[in-house]
Amino acid sequence: IASEGQVLVQFGRTVAKHCLDQRCSTELLCAAEQTHTISSQLAIVARVKAVTAESKSSSELLVSNAQNLIQAVLHVLRAAEAACIKGLCQPPPDSEEEEVAAFCMQWRKNLLWHRAKESLNSDRDELGLRRAQAGAEPTLTAMVQEQSPQTKHPKPIKGHIMMSSHV
């Protein structure tokens, strides 16, 4: 899990590097650094736990750090969504960065399509408010999960991942 967190850190850094909006880029870099720190902590705790006697407190610490990593990864994905909405500059051709940008642009296209569809088809109540049954907007998290639904671990694609819900 900790090493998979590091892959998400690289994903966040890549998106931040190509983000057109400085504020979104900064937010994404902060989220990536927080994820890097938590991932490193988790790796250390896991190594210590592996060589020490089993204890309830060490297991609880390991679970707590894993939960913190999941929250940090979700923060990276939400910040990446904001960066993608603002726009990404074109990365060098035939690079891993191009693949990450293509993945993000596919999500953005899905989001914009969903919003257009909802604006045309949404049922509104008498006050003009959307009814609750409107479909949820696509998220990077969901798109990552769709890439490898059978696996419980991220699937590398040229050094980047497609994550399942079991980060």
N, C-alpha and C positions, 0 to 999 in steps of 0.2 A: 504494500500500500504506500509506503514511504517513497519508494522509487517511482511509483506511478504519479505521486504528487509532484516529483521533480519534473516529470514530462509535462505536466500541466503548467508548471512554472515557465518552462521553455516556450510553451504555446502562448502564454500570457505576454512574455517578453517580446515574442515575435509580432504579435498583434499590436502591442504598444509601440514598437519600433516603426510600424507602418501606419499608425493612426494619424489622421489629419488634424484632430483636435488635441491640443496640448493638455487640456484639463483631463480629458478621458485617458490620454496616454499616461499621465502622471498617476491617476487613480488605479489604472491597470498595473502599472509597475509596482505601486505600493501593495496591491493585493497579491501580486506574484511574489514579492519579497516576503510578505507575511506567510504565504504558503510554503515558500522555501524554508523559512525558519521552523515552522511547525513540522514540515516533512523531515527536516534534519533531526529535530527533537524526537520525533517518533522513531526514526532509525536508531538513534542512540538508546532510547528506552528499550526497544526491541532487542538490541544486541546485549544490553545489560541483563534483561530478563532471561535471555537464552542461556546465559552462563551462571545464573544464580538460582537459588532454590525457589520453588513455586510459592508465591504468597498472594493473598487476596489483594493487598494494596498495590503490588506491582501489576497485577492483572487489571485492576481498576484504572491505574495510571495509563496503561497501554490503551485501554478502551477509550478513556477520556481524550488522549492525544489523537487517536484515530478519528473520533467524532469531531475534534477541533479541525483536523485536516480536511474532513469532508466539508465542513462549513467554509473553510478557507478556499477550497476548490470551487465551491458554488459562488463565492464572492468573485473569484477570478473569472468565471464564466459570465456572471452578470456584468462585470466591468468590461469584458470582451464584447458582450452584446452592445453596450453603450458605444464602445469604440467603433464597432461595425456599422452602427446606425449613423454615426457622424461621418464615416467613410474611411477607407484605407487607400494609401498610395500604392502604386503598382510595384511589387517586389521584382527582383531580378528574375528573368525567365529561367526555367529548368532548375529551380532551387526548391528546397524544402519550404522556404518562406512563401513561395508561390502556391504551394499546395495548401498551406495554412490559410492564405488569403482567399483561395478558391473555396475552401470549406466555409469560411466566414461569409463570403459573398453569396454562397448558395443559401445559407441560413437567412441572410438579409432579404434575398429575393423571395424566399418562402414567407417571411414575415410581412413584406409589403403586399404580396399576393393575398395573404390571409386578411390583412386589414382592408384591402380593396373589396374583397369578397364580402366581408362583414358589413362594410358600409353600404353595399348594394342590396344585401339580403337580410340585414338585421331587422328583426321585429322590434318595434318600439312600443312602449306603453303610451297611455294617454298624455303623459307629461313629456314625452319625447325621449325618455330614458330607455336604454337597451334592456331587454328582458334578460333574466339570469341564465337562460339556456344557451347563450352565445358561446361558441367554442373558444377555448383558451388559445392565446397567441403562441406561435412556435417559439421555443427557447433553444439556445445553444445546448443546454443540458439535455433536452429531449432529443435533439438532432444527434448528439453524441451517442445517446443511448440506443437510438435506432440503428446506428452503424453496426453494432455487434450485439443484437438482442440475446443470442444464445450464450455469450460468454459472461463471466462474472468479473473479468479483468479487462483493462484497456487493451486495445489491439493496435500495435504500432503500425504506422504508415509512414515510411521514410523518416523515422525518428519522432513522429508525432502520434497522438493517440486518438482513438475513438473510444470513449469511456462508457461503461455500463453504469447502472445505478449503484453498483457496489464498489464505490471508489475506495 
